[in-house]
Structures are given as C-alpha cells and as structure tokens.
Amino acid sequence: MDTWTWPLMGVILIICGIGYAYTRRIAKMEQQAVHNNDQPISQAVKDNPTMLNPIIWVYGLAFVFVFIVIFYNIVKYQWI
C-alpha cells in the first residue's frame, strides 16, 4: 500500500479541491441572489446537465485512478 499512498492522497486532494471550488461558487451565487429564482439556469447547463455535475467528475476521476492502479499491477506482475 505504500506505493499508492501519495497518488491516492493526490486524488483525494483533487476531489476535495473540486468540491471546495463548487461550494464556493454556489455560496457566491447565493450571496448575490435577491430571490430564490433570481438567476435563470444557463444554456450550457440546460444543454449538458451532467457535464457540470461535480459528482460525475468525481466518479470519473476515481475511475481513472482505479484504471491506472489496475493497469500498473497488470504490467508489473505480467513481466515477472
């Protein structure tokens, strides 16, 4: 597990950074809003509702990390 400690910490920091950035953005929008329906949904969100969802990005990042771990282990132990 020592091999994957730093890459795992890096992935965790990236996920936390994405979550923090989206939380700050939403908090800033809430402070600027006068009413609950003050700002309409942008056209980009209407066109691509899943692409701007941070949960989808976190799942994607976790999938890439798991794929790298699996690929690394396959390559490492196949040649021994």
N, C-alpha and C positions, 0 to 999 in steps of 0.2 A: 504494500500500500504506500510505501514511502515514495515510490516513483511517481505516483499520481496525486500526491498531496498538493504540490504547487499548481499543477494545471487545474485541479479541482477548485482550489482557492481562487484562481483566476476566473473560472467560470462563475463561481458564486459572486465574486465582486462585480462582474459584468451584469449578472442578473439583478443584483442589488442596485447597481447604477441605473439600469433601465427602469426599474420600479421607482426609484427616487426621482428620476427625471420626469416621468409621467405624473407622479404625485405632485411635484412642484408645479407642473404645467396646469394640472386641474385646480390646484389651490389658487394659482394666479388668476385663472378664468373665473373662479368663484368670487374672488375679491372684486373683480371688475364688473361682475354681473349685478344688475339692479333688480331684475326679476328672475324667476326660475327659468322662464322661456326667453331670456334676453337675447341669447345668441343662437341663431339657427344652425342646424347641422350643415357642415361644409359639404361641397360637392364631392371632394375627394373621399370623405367618409361614406357618403351615400354610394359612390361608385365601387369602393373597395372596403366594405365594413370589417373584414377580417384582417386586412393587411396592417391596419393601425392599432390592432388589439395587442397590448403588451403580453398577454398570456400566450398568444400564438407565437410571439417572438421568443419567449422563454422556453416553450416546448421545442421550438426549432433549434435553439441553441443547445439545449440538453441533448437532443437527438444527435446533433453534430458531434458533441463531446463523446457520447457513448459510441458513436460510429468510429471515432478516432481511436478510442481505447480498444475496441474490438479489432479494428484493422491492425493496430500496433501489435497486439498479442498474437494475431494470426501470423503476421510477418515474422515476429520474433521467434516463435516456437516452431514454425514450419521449417526453418533452415537449420535447426539444431539436430 
